[in-house]
Amino acid sequence: MDGMKLSFPPESPPLSVIVALSLSASPVTIDSSSASAATVASFVFSDGRKLSGTTVLLRYVGRSANKLPGFYGNDAFDSSQIDEWLDYASVFSSGSEFENACGRVDKYLETRTFLVGHSLSIADVAIWSALAGTGQRWESLRKSKKYQSLVRWFNSILDEYGELLNKVLATYVKKGSGKPVAAPKSKDSQQATTKADAQDKGKPEVDLPEAEIGKVRLRFAPEPSGYLHIGHAKAALLNKYFAERYQGEVIVRFDDTNPAKESNEFVDNLVKDIGTLGIKYEKVTYTSDYFPELMEMAEKLMREGKAYVDDTPREQMQKERMDGIDSKCRNHSVDENLKLWKEMIKGSERGLQCCVRGKFNMQDPNKAMRDPVYYRCNPMSHHRIGDKYKIYPTYDFACPFVDSLEGITHALRSSEYHDRNAQYFKVLDDMGMRQVQLYEFSRLNLVFTLLSKRKLLWFVQSKLVDGWDDPRFPTVQGIVRRGLKIEALIQFILEQGASKNLNLMEWDKLWSINKRIIDPVCPRHTAVIAERRVLFTLTDGPDEPFVRMIPKHKKFEGAGEKATTFTKSIWMEEVDASAISVGEEVTLMDWGNAIVKEITKDEEGHVTALSGVLNLQGSVKTTKLKLTWLPDTNELVNLTLTEFDYLITKKKLEDDDEVADFVNPNTKKETLALGDSNMRNLKCGDVIQLERKGYFRCDVPFVKSSKPIVLFSIPDGRAAK
C-alpha cells in the first residue's frame, strides 16, 4: 500500500476505513484537503489508479492487511460472510432501522466472540465503526441492558484496541452528536495511526518464498511420541494459516521412525488434538508408508558412493564428528557396504553394530554436514507395522525424501533446525529429488514450562502428574482441561506469527486473551471456604426461607438465571468475618446492606459467629465491605477448589539440566468449600466465575452429595500464581 492516499470530503470522513487502516498499521496517507470537491472516499494510488466507496475500500484493506491474520477471512466462505456484514453496516445510519439492526446483531453475537471466524475481521470493524459513529445514540443504548451481547462485543474490541480507537474517535467523531467531524485542519495530511510496534511484533511479516496461490502444499509432521503441546500447536496453526492464505492444503504426516518411543495411543491423541485446533487437512500419511522406497534410496546412494555403512562405536563416532576426523569406514567398497547393509536388514549381531551415513564433508564448519546418520538398526517392534523391519531411517534422511515425494512446496520448521537446513538441501540433491522450500519460525518458549517430550514423559512415568492431560502440562489437552479456550490459543499463536525472534514468553498474555473470551459470557456463582466458616444470624431476617431468581451474569442475559435462597442465617468466610467491626454496615451481595451488632470469638481470637440486622434501605455506595454469602440450607453443594503452580522451579531449563533437580514440590493446592445449589447443574468443561474468587472450570460435576464438585482455577493473566 506504499504511496497510496486516502482522500475524502472533510465533512464526512469514512470512520470504518480509517479504523481499519489504523488496526492494520497500513502505511496510507490520510488527506482530506485535496478532496473538497469529492463526494465519496477514495484510495488514490501513486500510479494514478483509484478506488472509490467505503465498502470497496474496506474490502481492499481487508485483502491487503497481511499483518492481521484472517482480517478478510480464512476461506471463501468467511470472505463471503464478511461481504454480507459490510453491506449490512449501512443499515445503522438509517434512523428508523437502527434499533432493529442492533437487535439482529445482538442475537447473532449471543454465542460468538467475533462476527466471522475466531479473530477480528473487517466485518467487526465495519459494524463497530457504524455503532461508534452514531455517538450519543449508541452510548445511551450501551449503558442500558437492552443489547447485552452487542455491548459485550463492542466493549471487548474497545478494551483490546482502546488507545488506538479512542484516538481515532476523538479525531473524527464529534462527542455527543454522533456526526462525523471535519478532518483536522492543523495538518494537511497525516499518516494513519498505527498500533504500538509491540502489538505487531511476531505477526507473519513475510510471504512464503515463491508461493503461488492455489499451489501451496504444506505438512504438519509430529512424531507420535507424546501428546500435542503448545509448541506443536504453533507449528500446526502456522501451517493452517499459510494454507488458507495461499488457498493451499495441509497434510498431516506422522514421523514414525523410532519404534522405541512411539505408540498408537499417541497417534490417536494427536489426531484428536489436531481436530481440537480446527486444522483442516487433506489426508493423513505416515513416514512408515515409505519404508520400502527409503530403503531403495539408501541402497542407491551406497551404490553411487554417496553413503556408506559405518561400524564405529557411537561414542567414538561422536568424537570424530566433533573433531572433524574421517571414519575408517568412509572408503569401504560398494560391495562391503552392501554386505553390511544386508546384515543390518536382518538385524544380526553384526548388523546391530552398524549404521548408514551420508558421505558429505567431515571438515565442514557446520557440524550438521559431517556425514549425518541415515539408518540405524533397531530390533524393536513398530507400533504400526510390527516386526517387519529391523532398520529405521533417521529424521534427517526420511524427512526431505518424503517431503519431496509428497509434493510439499514449503516445509515449516522451527529455527532450532537452522544449522541443518544445508543438510536438508544436500540430502535432496544427492537423492536427485525435487527441492523443497524451507521456512523458519521461532520455537515457542514459555517460562517455567517444559516442552521436551522426553522430559514430559519423565513426569508421567514418575507419576508426578495424572497423565498427559494433566492441567499442569502444556499439552493441548492439559491447558484445555485447565480452562483455556482453543479460541484464545489460536489468537495467541497467530499474534506471535512466523517471527524468527527467539524469546521467552510469559503465560500472562495467553491467559489475558482467555479472560477476554470467557468473562463476558460465563455464569457467576458463589462459594464459601468450608474451613472456619462463620454463621451470620440476621435477627430480623426472613422467618421462612424464600427463593428469588436473579441473573447468572448481570451483563449477559444469555447466561440464564439462578435460584438464590434467602434465610435468617447465612454462611460467610472467616476472612470476611474477621474484617468486620461491631456496628459496621456491610453489603451482602445480591441482597442488600446489614449492620453487625455482635461478634463472637473463640479463645484464639477467631470469629465464630456474627449477629446483626438487615438494612435493605442502606446505600451500597457507603459500605467498605461487599461480601459473598450462602444461605444456611442443606441444598448447598460440596466443592474442591484446585489451584495449580508450575511444575519446575527454574524459568528456563537448559539442555543439560536434570529435570529432577528442578521439580517444584508443591504444584497442586486443594481447598474444600461450599457452593450454591445451582452448581448441581454444572457439566464437565463448564467455565464459571466464583464471585470474588476468580474463574474456574468444572472438571468433575455433581454426582452425589458426599462427592464434591471439582473446580480448577483458571489464571486470569493478572499475576503469576
C-alpha positions in Angstrom: 0.0 0.0 0.0 3.0 2.3 -0.1 2.4 5.5 -2.0 -1.4 5.3 -1.5 -3.5 8.2 -0.3 -7.0 8.1 1.4 -8.9 11.1 0.1 -12.4 12.1 1.3 -14.6 15.1 1.8 -13.6 16.9 5.0 -17.2 16.9 6.4 -17.7 13.2 6.1 -14.6 11.1 7.0 -15.0 7.3 6.4 -14.7 6.2 10.0 -14.6 2.5 9.3 -11.9 2.8 6.7 -9.7 4.9 9.0 -10.2 2.4 11.8 -9.3 -0.5 9.5 -6.2 1.3 8.3 -5.2 2.0 11.9 -5.7 -1.5 13.1 -3.8 -3.0 10.2 -0.9 -0.4 10.6 -1.2 0.3 6.8 1.2 3.0 5.5 -1.5 5.1 3.9 -1.5 8.9 3.9 -4.8 10.4 5.1 -5.6 13.6 3.2 -8.9 15.4 3.1 -7.6 18.7 1.9 -7.5 17.6 -1.8 -10.9 16.2 -1.9 -13.2 19.1 -1.1 -15.0 18.6 -4.4 -15.2 14.8 -4.0 -18.4 13.1 -3.0 -17.1 9.8 -1.8 -14.0 8.4 0.0 -11.3 7.1 -2.4 -7.9 5.5 -2.4 -5.6 7.2 -4.9 -2.5 5.2 -5.9 0.9 6.6 -6.9 0.3 5.5 -10.5 -3.0 7.4 -10.8 -5.3 4.4 -10.3 -8.3 5.0 -8.0 -10.8 3.0 -5.9 -13.9 4.7 -4.5 -16.7 3.9 -2.0 -16.4 3.0 1.7 -17.3 -0.7 1.2 -14.8 -1.1 -1.7 -12.1 0.5 0.4 -12.8 -1.8 3.3 -12.6 -4.9 1.1 -9.3 -3.6 -0.3 -7.8 -3.1 3.2 -9.1 -6.5 4.4 -7.5 -8.3 1.5 -4.1 -6.4 1.7 -3.7 -6.3 5.5 -1.1 -9.2 5.8 -0.3 -8.3 9.4 -3.8 -9.2 10.6 -4.4 -13.0 10.1 -8.0 -13.6 8.9 -8.8 -9.9 8.5 -10.7 -10.8 5.3 -11.5 -14.3 6.4 -9.6 -17.6 6.1 -11.5 -19.0 3.1 -14.1 -18.1 0.5 -17.0 -18.8 2.9 -15.6 -16.4 5.5 -14.9 -13.7 3.0 -18.5 -14.0 1.7 -19.9 -13.7 5.2 -17.7 -10.6 5.7 -19.1 -9.1 2.5 -22.6 -9.6 3.9 -21.7 -7.7 7.0 -20.0 -4.9 5.1 -23.2 -4.4 3.1 -25.3 -4.5 6.2 -23.3 -1.9 8.1 -25.1 1.0 6.3 -28.4 0.0 8.0 -27.1 1.6 11.2 -27.1 5.0 9.6 -30.9 4.7 9.0 -32.7 6.3 12.0 -35.7 4.1 11.8 -33.8 0.8 11.4 -31.1 1.5 14.0 -32.5 -0.5 16.9 -33.7 -3.3 14.7 -30.2 -3.6 13.4 -28.8 -3.6 17.0 -31.3 -6.4 17.9 -30.3 -8.6 15.0 -26.5 -8.3 15.6 -27.1 -8.7 19.4 -28.9 -12.1 18.9 -26.2 -13.2 16.4 -23.4 -12.5 18.9 -25.0 -14.5 21.8 -22.8 -17.4 21.1 -19.9 -15.7 19.2 -16.9 -13.7 20.1 -16.4 -12.2 16.6 -18.8 -11.8 13.7 -16.8 -14.1 11.4 -14.3 -16.8 12.5 -12.1 -16.7 15.6 -10.4 -13.4 15.2 -11.1 -9.8 14.4 -12.1 -9.2 10.8 -13.0 -6.3 8.6 -16.7 -7.2 9.4 -16.2 -6.4 13.1 -14.5 -3.1 12.1 -17.4 -2.1 9.8 -20.2 -2.8 12.4 -18.2 -1.4 15.3 -17.5 1.8 13.5 -21.1 2.1 12.4 -22.2 2.0 16.1 -19.4 4.3 17.3 -20.2 6.8 14.6 -23.7 7.3 15.9 -22.2 8.9 19.0 -24.7 9.6 21.8 -27.4 7.3 20.4 -25.2 4.3 20.7 -23.7 5.5 24.0 -27.2 5.6 25.6 -28.0 2.1 24.5 -24.6 0.9 25.6 -25.4 2.0 29.2 -28.7 0.1 29.2 -29.2 -3.6 29.5 -31.1 -3.9 26.2 -28.4 -5.4 23.9 -26.0 -7.2 26.3 -24.2 -9.4 23.7 -23.7 -6.5 21.4 -22.4 -4.3 24.2 -20.1 -7.1 25.4 -18.7 -7.5 21.8 -18.3 -3.7 21.4 -16.5 -3.3 24.7 -14.2 -6.3 24.2 -12.9 -4.6 21.0 -12.6 -1.3 22.7 -10.7 -2.9 25.6 -8.2 -4.6 23.2 -7.5 -1.6 21.0 -8.7 1.2 23.3 -5.8 3.6 22.9 -5.9 3.5 19.1 -9.7 3.5 18.7 -10.2 6.4 21.2 -7.7 8.5 19.3 -9.5 7.9 16.0 -12.9 8.6 17.6 -11.6 11.8 19.3 -10.3 13.0 15.9 -13.2 12.0 13.6 -16.4 11.8 15.7 -17.9 14.8 17.5 -18.7 13.7 21.1 -22.4 13.7 21.8 -23.6 14.5 18.3 -23.0 11.2 16.6 -22.0 13.0 13.4 -18.6 12.9 11.8 -16.4 16.0 12.3 -14.4 17.6 9.6 -10.9 16.3 9.2 -8.3 18.2 11.3 -7.2 21.3 9.5 -4.0 21.8 11.5 -2.2 19.4 9.2 -2.9 18.9 5.5 -2.1 15.3 5.9 -1.2 12.7 8.5 -0.1 9.1 8.5 -2.8 6.6 9.5 -2.4 5.9 13.2 -0.6 2.7 14.0 -0.8 0.4 16.9 2.2 0.1 19.1 5.0 -1.8 17.3 5.0 -4.4 20.1 1.5 -5.4 19.1 2.5 -6.2 15.6 5.8 -7.9 16.5 5.7 -11.5 15.7 2.9 -11.5 13.2 3.6 -13.0 9.8 5.7 -10.3 8.1 7.0 -12.1 5.1 5.3 -14.2 2.4 6.3 -17.8 1.8 9.1 -17.7 -0.7 8.0 -18.4 -4.3 4.5 -19.3 -3.1 1.7 -19.3 -5.7 -2.0 -19.0 -4.9 -3.6 -22.5 -5.2 -0.3 -24.3 -5.5 1.0 -24.4 -1.9 1.2 -27.7 -0.1 2.3 -27.9 3.5 2.7 -30.7 6.0 2.4 -30.9 9.8 4.7 -33.8 10.8 4.6 -34.6 14.5 6.4 -37.7 15.9 3.9 -39.9 17.7 6.0 -40.0 20.9 3.8 -37.8 23.1 0.7 -35.6 23.1 0.4 -32.4 21.1 1.7 -29.5 23.2 1.5 -25.7 22.8 4.8 -25.7 20.9 3.5 -28.1 18.3 0.3 -26.1 18.2 2.2 -23.1 16.9 3.6 -25.1 14.0 0.2 -26.6 13.3 -1.6 -23.3 13.3 1.0 -21.6 11.1 0.6 -24.4 8.6 -3.1 -23.8 8.7 -2.7 -20.0 8.4 -0.4 -20.2 5.3 -2.5 -22.9 3.7 -5.6 -20.7 4.0 -3.7 -17.6 2.9 -2.5 -19.2 -0.3 -5.6 -21.4 -0.9 -3.4 -24.4 -0.5 -3.6 -27.6 1.6 -2.0 -29.3 4.6 -1.0 -32.9 5.0 -0.8 -34.5 8.5 2.2 -36.9 8.4 3.2 -39.0 11.4 7.0 -39.2 11.5 7.1 -42.7 12.9 10.7 -43.7 12.5 11.6 -44.5 16.1 9.7 -47.5 17.5 11.3 -47.2 20.9 9.2 -44.0 21.6 6.1 -44.3 19.6 2.6 -45.8 20.2 -0.9 -45.9 18.8 -2.1 -44.0 21.9 0.0 -41.1 20.8 -1.2 -41.3 17.2 -4.9 -41.4 18.3 -4.5 -38.4 20.7 -2.5 -36.4 18.2 -5.4 -36.8 15.7 -7.8 -35.8 18.4 -5.8 -32.6 19.3 -5.3 -31.6 15.7 -9.1 -31.7 15.4 -9.4 -29.7 18.5 -7.2 -27.0 17.0 -9.5 -26.9 13.9 -6.8 -27.9 11.5 -8.4 -29.0 8.2 -6.1 -31.4 6.4 -6.1 -33.1 3.1 -5.1 -36.5 4.4 -3.1 -38.4 7.0 0.1 -40.2 6.0 2.9 -42.0 7.8 6.7 -41.9 7.1 6.4 -45.7 7.6 4.3 -45.8 4.4 7.5 -45.1 2.5 9.9 -47.5 4.2 10.4 -49.7 1.1 11.2 -46.6 -1.1 13.5 -45.2 1.7 15.5 -48.5 1.8 15.8 -48.4 -2.0 17.1 -44.9 -1.9 19.7 -45.7 0.8 20.9 -48.6 -1.3 21.1 -46.4 -4.4 23.2 -43.8 -2.5 25.6 -46.5 -1.4 26.0 -47.8 -5.0 26.7 -44.2 -6.1 29.3 -43.7 -3.4 27.2 -41.1 -1.6 26.6 -43.2 1.5 28.5 -45.9 3.5 28.0 -48.3 6.3 29.9 -47.5 9.5 30.5 -49.8 12.4 32.4 -47.2 14.6 31.2 -47.3 18.2 28.7 -44.5 18.9 30.9 -42.5 21.4 33.9 -42.7 19.1 31.8 -41.6 16.2 30.5 -38.6 18.1 34.1 -37.6 19.0 35.2 -38.0 15.4 32.4 -35.8 14.2 33.3 -33.1 16.8 36.9 -33.2 15.8 36.3 -33.5 12.0 38.0 -36.8 11.6 37.1 -39.2 8.8 35.7 -42.6 9.8 37.9 -45.6 9.0 34.8 -47.0 7.2 34.4 -44.0 4.9 36.3 -45.6 2.0 34.5 -49.0 2.1 33.9 -50.5 -1.3 30.3 -50.7 -2.6 30.3 -54.4 -2.1 31.5 -54.1 1.5 28.8 -51.5 2.2 26.0 -53.6 0.6 27.2 -56.7 2.5 27.0 -54.9 5.9 23.7 -53.3 4.8 22.2 -56.8 4.4 23.3 -57.7 7.9 21.6 -54.5 9.2 18.4 -55.5 7.3 18.5 -59.0 9.0 19.1 -57.3 12.4 22.0 -59.7 13.0 24.6 -59.3 15.7 27.0 -57.8 13.1 24.2 -55.6 11.7 23.4 -54.2 15.1 26.9 -52.7 15.3 26.4 -50.7 12.1 24.7 -47.6 10.8 24.4 -45.9 7.4 25.9 -42.5 7.0 25.8 -39.9 4.2 29.2 -39.0 2.7 29.4 -35.2 3.0 32.4 -33.4 4.3 33.8 -34.3 7.8 35.8 -31.0 7.9 32.7 -28.7 7.2 32.5 -25.9 9.8 28.8 -26.8 10.1 28.8 -30.0 12.1 25.4 -31.0 10.7 27.2 -31.6 7.4 29.7 -34.0 8.9 28.4 -37.3 7.5 25.0 -37.5 9.1 23.4 -40.9 10.1 20.8 -42.1 7.6 19.8 -45.5 9.0 20.1 -47.4 12.3 19.4 -50.9 13.4 16.6 -51.3 15.9 15.0 -54.8 16.6 12.1 -53.3 18.5 8.5 -53.9 17.2 6.9 -50.9 15.4 3.5 -49.8 16.7 2.0 -49.8 13.2 3.9 -52.5 11.1 5.1 -54.9 13.8 8.4 -56.7 13.3 8.6 -56.4 9.6 11.8 -54.2 9.8 14.9 -54.2 11.9 16.2 -51.0 10.4 14.7 -47.5 10.6 15.6 -44.2 8.8 16.6 -41.1 10.8 14.6 -37.9 10.6 17.4 -36.2 8.7 17.2 -38.8 5.9 13.4 -39.6 5.8 12.0 -36.0 6.2 13.4 -34.4 3.0 12.7 -37.6 1.0 9.1 -37.8 2.0 8.6 -34.0 1.7 9.7 -34.1 -1.9 7.9 -37.3 -2.7 4.5 -36.0 -1.3 4.8 -32.8 -3.3 5.3 -30.5 -0.3 6.2 -27.0 -1.6 7.1 -25.4 1.7 8.2 -27.1 4.9 7.8 -25.0 8.0 10.5 -25.7 10.6 11.4 -24.1 13.9 14.6 -22.1 13.9 16.4 -24.7 16.1 16.8 -26.6 12.8 18.6 -23.7 11.1 22.1 -25.4 11.1 20.5 -28.5 9.5 19.0 -26.6 6.6 22.1 -27.1 4.4 22.0 -30.8 5.3 18.3 -31.0 4.2 19.1 -29.5 0.8 22.2 -31.6 0.3 20.3 -34.8 1.0 17.7 -34.0 -1.6 20.5 -33.0 -4.0 22.3 -36.3 -3.6 19.0 -38.2 -4.0 18.3 -36.3 -7.2 14.9 -35.2 -5.9 12.9 -32.0 -6.2 14.0 -29.3 -3.7 11.5 -28.1 -1.1 11.4 -24.5 0.3 12.2 -24.3 4.0 10.5 -21.6 6.1 11.7 -21.0 9.6 9.8 -19.7 12.6 10.8 -19.3 16.2 10.1 -22.0 18.7 7.6 -21.0 21.3 9.3 -20.9 24.7 7.3 -20.2 27.9 8.6 -19.5 31.4 8.7 -22.4 33.9 7.5 -24.7 31.1 8.8 -28.0 29.7 8.2 -28.6 26.0 10.6 -31.5 25.7 8.5 -34.7 25.2 11.3 -36.7 26.8 11.1 -34.6 30.0 7.3 -34.5 29.9 7.3 -38.3 29.7 9.6 -38.4 32.7 6.9 -36.6 34.7 4.2 -39.0 33.5 6.3 -42.1 34.3 7.4 -40.7 37.7 3.6 -40.2 38.5 4.2 -36.6 39.4 1.2 -35.8 37.2 -2.0 -37.6 36.4 -1.2 -38.2 32.8 -0.6 -36.3 29.5 -3.8 -34.3 30.0 -2.8 -33.1 33.5 -3.8 -29.4 33.8 -0.2 -28.5 34.8 1.0 -29.8 31.5 1.5 -27.6 28.4 -0.2 -30.2 26.2 -3.3 -29.1 24.3 -5.4 -31.5 26.4 -3.8 -30.2 29.6 -4.3 -26.5 29.0 -7.9 -27.1 27.8 -8.6 -29.0 31.0 -7.1 -26.1 32.9 -9.8 -23.9 31.3 -8.1 -22.4 28.3 -10.4 -21.8 25.3 -9.0 -23.0 22.0 -10.1 -19.7 20.5 -7.7 -18.0 22.9 -4.8 -20.3 21.9 -5.4 -19.6 18.3 -5.4 -15.8 18.8 -2.2 -16.1 20.9 -0.4 -18.2 18.4 -1.4 -16.1 15.4 -0.3 -13.0 17.2 3.2 -14.5 17.5 3.0 -15.4 13.8 6.0 -16.5 11.8 8.6 -14.4 13.6 12.1 -15.8 13.8 12.8 -13.8 17.0 13.7 -16.1 19.9 12.1 -15.1 23.2 11.0 -16.5 26.5 7.3 -15.6 26.9 5.1 -15.3 30.0 1.9 -17.1 30.2 0.1 -13.9 31.3 -0.6 -12.8 27.7 -2.3 -16.1 26.8 -4.5 -16.1 30.0 -5.4 -12.5 29.4 -6.7 -13.3 26.0 -8.6 -16.2 27.5 -10.2 -13.9 30.1 -11.5 -11.6 27.4 -13.3 -14.5 25.9 -14.8 -16.1 29.0 -15.6 -13.1 31.2 -18.4 -11.6 29.0 -20.4 -14.8 29.0 -19.5 -17.2 31.9 -22.1 -17.5 34.7 -21.4 -16.2 38.2 -21.8 -18.4 41.2 -21.0 -18.2 44.9 -18.7 -20.3 47.1 -17.6 -20.0 50.8 -14.4 -21.7 52.0 -15.6 -24.5 54.3 -12.8 -24.3 57.0 -13.7 -21.9 59.9 -16.8 -20.6 58.1 -18.9 -18.3 60.2 -22.7 -18.3 60.7 -24.2 -14.8 60.5 -27.6 -14.6 62.2 -29.9 -11.8 61.0 -32.3 -11.3 63.8 -34.9 -9.6 61.6 -34.2 -11.9 58.6 -37.0 -14.0 57.0 -38.6 -16.5 59.3 -39.3 -18.7 56.4 -36.6 -19.1 53.6 -37.7 -17.7 50.2 -36.2 -18.0 46.7 -35.6 -15.3 44.2 -34.4 -15.7 40.6 -31.5 -13.5 39.7 -29.3 -13.3 36.6 -26.2 -15.5 36.5 -24.4 -12.7 34.7 -25.7 -9.1 35.1 -24.4 -8.0 31.7 -25.2 -11.1 29.7 -28.8 -12.3 29.6 -27.8 -15.5 27.7 -26.1 -16.9 30.8 -29.6 -17.5 32.3 -30.9 -17.2 35.8 -30.1 -18.9 39.1 -32.2 -19.5 42.2 -31.0 -17.7 45.3 -32.4 -18.7 48.7 -32.7 -16.0 51.4 -32.6 -17.2 55.1 -32.3 -15.9 58.6 -28.8 -17.4 59.0 -26.2 -17.2 56.3 -22.6 -18.6 55.9 -19.6 -16.3 55.5 -15.9 -16.8 55.2 -13.8 -16.3 58.3 -11.5 -13.9 56.4 -14.5 -11.7 55.7 -16.0 -12.0 59.2 -12.6 -11.1 60.7 -12.6 -7.8 58.8 -15.9 -6.6 60.3 -16.2 -4.4 63.3 -19.1 -4.2 65.7 -21.6 -1.6 64.5 -20.3 -1.7 60.9 -22.6 -1.7 57.9 -21.7 -4.1 55.2 -23.2 -5.1 51.8 -24.4 -8.7 51.3 -24.0 -9.1 47.6 -27.3 -9.7 45.6 -29.3 -8.9 48.8 -28.6 -5.5 50.4 -27.0 -4.0 53.5 -26.8 -5.3 57.0 -25.4 -3.9 60.3 -23.3 -6.2 62.5 -24.4 -5.9 66.2 -22.4 -8.6 67.8 -19.2 -10.6 67.1 -18.3 -13.9 68.9 -14.7 -15.1 69.1 -13.0 -18.3 70.5 -10.1 -18.4 72.8 -7.6 -18.0 70.0 -9.4 -14.9 68.7 -11.0 -16.5 65.7 -14.5 -15.2 64.8 -17.0 -18.0 65.3 -20.4 -16.2 64.9 -21.9 -12.9 63.9 -25.3 -11.3 64.7 -26.9 -8.3 63.2 -29.9 -6.8 61.4 -30.8 -6.1 57.8 -30.7 -2.5 56.5 -32.0 -3.0 53.0 -32.6 0.7 52.5 -28.9 1.4 53.1 -26.8 2.6 50.2 -24.2 0.1 48.8 -22.0 3.1 47.9 -21.4 3.9 51.5 -20.1 0.5 52.6 -16.5 -0.6 52.6 -17.1 -4.3 52.5 -19.1 -6.1 49.8 -19.3 -9.7 50.9 -20.4 -13.0 49.4 -22.6 -15.3 51.4 -24.6 -18.6 51.2 -27.9 -19.5 52.9 -27.8 -22.0 55.7 -29.6 -24.8 54.0 -29.0 -28.4 53.2 -29.1 -27.7 49.5 -25.5 -26.4 49.3 -23.0 -28.5 47.4 -19.5 -29.6 48.4 -16.7 -28.2 46.3 -13.0 -28.9 45.9 -11.3 -25.7 44.6 -8.0 -26.7 42.9 -5.1 -24.3 42.2 -2.0 -25.2 40.2 1.5 -24.0 40.1 4.4 -24.5 37.6 5.9 -28.0 37.6 9.5 -26.7 37.7 11.3 -24.0 39.7 13.7 -22.7 37.0 12.4 -20.2 34.5 14.2 -21.9 31.6 15.8 -25.4 31.8 19.0 -25.8 29.7 19.5 -28.9 27.6 22.0 -30.4 30.1 19.8 -29.6 33.2 18.5 -32.7 35.0 14.7 -32.1 35.3 14.7 -34.0 38.7 16.8 -31.2 40.2 14.2 -28.6 39.5 10.9 -30.2 40.4 8.5 -27.9 42.2 7.4 -29.9 45.3 4.1 -28.1 45.7 2.2 -27.7 42.5 -1.4 -28.5 43.5 -3.5 -27.0 46.3 -7.0 -28.2 47.1 -9.4 -26.2 49.2 -12.8 -27.5 50.4 -15.7 -25.1 50.0 -19.5 -24.9 49.9 -21.2 -23.7 46.7 -24.7 -22.5 45.8 -27.2 -25.2 44.9 -27.3 -24.1 41.2 -23.9 -25.6 40.8 -25.5 -29.1 40.8 -26.3 -28.4 37.1 -22.7 -27.8 36.1 -21.3 -30.1 33.3 -17.7 -31.2 32.9 -16.0 -28.4 31.0 -18.3 -25.6 32.0 -16.5 -22.4 32.9 -17.8 -20.2 35.7 -16.8 -17.3 37.8 -17.0 -17.6 41.6 -17.7 -14.1 42.9 -14.6 -12.5 44.4 -12.6 -15.7 43.7 -11.9 -15.8 40.0 -12.6 -18.1 37.1 -13.0 -21.9 37.3 -13.5 -24.9 35.0 -15.7 -27.8 36.2 -13.6 -31.0 36.0 -15.8 -33.3 38.0 -19.6 -32.4 38.0 -22.1 -33.1 40.8 -22.8 -36.8 41.2 -24.0 -37.1 44.8 -23.9 -35.0 48.0 -21.0 -36.9 49.5 -18.7 -36.4 46.5 -17.5 -32.8 45.9 -17.7 -31.0 42.6 -14.1 -30.4 41.4 -13.3 -27.0 40.1 -10.0 -26.0 38.5 -8.8 -22.4 39.0 -8.2 -20.6 35.7 -5.5 -17.9 35.7 -6.7 -14.5 34.5 -3.3 -13.2 33.4 -3.0 -10.5 36.1 -0.2 -12.1 38.0 1.7 -15.4 38.0 0.5 -17.7 40.7 
